[in-house]
Amino acid sequence: MKARFIPVITVFLLVFGLVNWYIGWNGWVYLSTLFDLGNAWPYGIIVGILSFAWLAGRFGQHSDSPVRQVAYFLKYIGSYWFAVMEYGLLILPLADLAVWLLTLASVPYNTAVASVGTIAFVLLASILIRGAWNAWTPIVRHYDLTIPKQAGAIRKLRIGVASDIHLGTVVGNKHLGRLVSHMEEMKPDLILLPGDVIDDSIDPFIRRNMAATMSKLKAPLGIYAVLGNHEYIGGHIQEYIAQMNAIGIRVLLDENILVQDSFYIVGRKDLAARHSDPEGRLPISELIADLDKARPLIMMDHQPSDLEQASVNGIDLSLSGHTHRGQMAPNHLITRRIFELDWGYKLKGSLHAIVSSGFGSWGPPIRLGSRSEIIQIDLTFQP
């Protein structure tokens, strides 16, 4: 099995190396033109470290201290480098073309490189600065919806939703504190976390005592979560569930719960459970087979890949994340083609479907064309 992946890994590393060489080469041409640099080795070493920092950090994060702290740092700076790679690949070919055209128009090569390179550098820096602001400055999106069912004695319900928090080496207690503050202002009756609460490892969550910050989330009707693909990637499902239970957050594993004899919360395992969980995951029809459909059904499903079945089976409100709305434009053009709804709201039959772009970020804490967001849903039950 491992031997089959050797060609794939080889091709990946080759392409990865060529992309970083191209970005590094452009940077060297620009800097050496501006500052008349002669020795490329120090620069090359720095670019090499940045290029492979995330991979090194990913493999070293489970080591003993102080190696672990170095790994955390490498993963952090390597995450930002991913954004440099993406936007470097978008900007630099155009910059190289512009330099070539200017030299054809008899503009001195050094002048062309200096002027175009400065424009490219300012553009890239502006993207990273604005993208970081979008990632670290969450907004609250509000949806006012009506479900034509009776929910016991409850007439109105406010739900706070935060998907894709991605707690780990990059997103930590500081950003989590922002979530707590927004939820305190919102005063939701219920808090729902539709997956990817942690990133690829639970170690930073435990070592940095993020549970203490997360325990400050409060809602009178409870806090519920489901698994996302990143909980499965980390592979510490039971440890994660124990951590959540200890702070009063119930993780639903293909389960449903009746809240105050009024409405159901239906929690699906992530799509990754098909391959990562020996028990797989249940189809929606089986998951809700024994429920009283006259009561409102609110479902969390991390990936918005099953909206048709949610609608057909009478789910009233579906909450998902996963897509990040591409996180960094133009990636949203890809997520838009993969998912029927990759962000926002859609009414499908009687189903209210909401997909969040997420509160945290994966890889670089950079968002362009998307924002870090919390969802506030004000539900009215009106038979």
Summary of the structure (lengths in Angstrom):
residues: 383
radius of gyration: 23.6
end to end distance: 55.7
largest distance: 79.1
contacts: 1310
relative contact order: 0.13
helix: 48%
strand: 18%
